[in-house]
């Protein structure tokens, strides 16, 4: 919320951190509620549809996070090794495209599984 509201934090690094936080929130929200329900009610079963949905979402969030971490490493590489080209290589449009590519690639990877 702070990154979205504060205009001083609208840099590529914080934009990618916001996306990473959303992916982490999604991945933990995917597995923990069912685990807590099973623990509290002493149930050890899950429906086939529920299992398929949980596996799909888990693979989606984890693979999208992997691709986003790769993009974040590229961001730091450009910031350290090519500081004069940082603004042109990682503008707001390029960052948006890279983040969308990470989310879309994670979705395609999950669909394949």
N, C-alpha and C positions, 0 to 999 in steps of 0.2 A: 504494500500500500504506500509506503514511504517513497519507493522508487517511482511509482506511477504519479504521485502527487507533487513531488519536489522537482522543479525544473532544472536544478543544478545537477541532478543525478541522471539526466537524460543523455548519457554517454553509452557507447556500445557495450562496455563492460557491464554496466548496471542493467542494460536492456537484456543482455544474455543471462545475468543473474536472476532477473525477474522470471524469465522463461524457465530457468533451471528450478526455481522455487515452485513454480506452477507444476512442473513435471514431478517433482518430489512430493508435492501435496497430492497429486493424482495417484501416484504409485502407493503411497501409504494409505490413502483413502480406499484403495481398491482391496487390499488384503486384510487390514486390521478389523473392520466391522464384522466380517464373517467369522474371523478367528475369535473375536470377543463373544459373538453370539454362540458359537460352538462351545466355548469354554464355560460360559455362564449357564447354559442349558444342558450341558453334558451331552451334546450331539456330535457324532463323528461322520455324518453323511452330508453330501451336497448333491444337488440335482445335476444332471448332465449339462443342461443349459446354463446353470449358474457356474459350473466349473469351466465351461467353454468361454463364457463371458469374462470370467476372472482371469483366465490364462491369456485371452486376447488383450485385455486391458493391461495386464502386467507386462506382456511382451511389448505392447505399444509404448508404454511409459518408459520402460527400461531402454529400449532401442532408441527412442527419441532422445533420451537423456545422454546416451552414448554419443550420438551424432552431435548433440548440442555441446557436449564437453570437447569434442574435436574442434568445433567451430570456435569455442572459447580459447582453446590453445592457439589457434590461428590468430585470433584477436591479440593475444599477448605477444605472439611472435612478431606481428606487424608493429605493435607498440614499441617493442624493444629494438628490433633489428632494422625497421624502416620507419622511424618516427616522422620523417618529413612527408611520407606518402600516406600516413595514417588517415588523414581526413578524406583523401580521395578513394582509398581502398575500402574503408569501412564507414561510409556515410550512412545516414539513417535508412535510406532505401536499400542499400546492400545488406545492412543488418537485418532488416525486415524480411528480405528474400532468403537470407541464410537461415533465419529462425523458422520461417515457413517451410523451407526445404527439410529442416531437421524434423519438424512435426510430421510432414507428409511422408518422409522416408520411414519414420517410425511406424506410421499407419500402414504403409505398404509392406513393411517387414512383418507386422503383426497379421496382416491379411494372408500373407504367404504361409504363415504357420497355422 
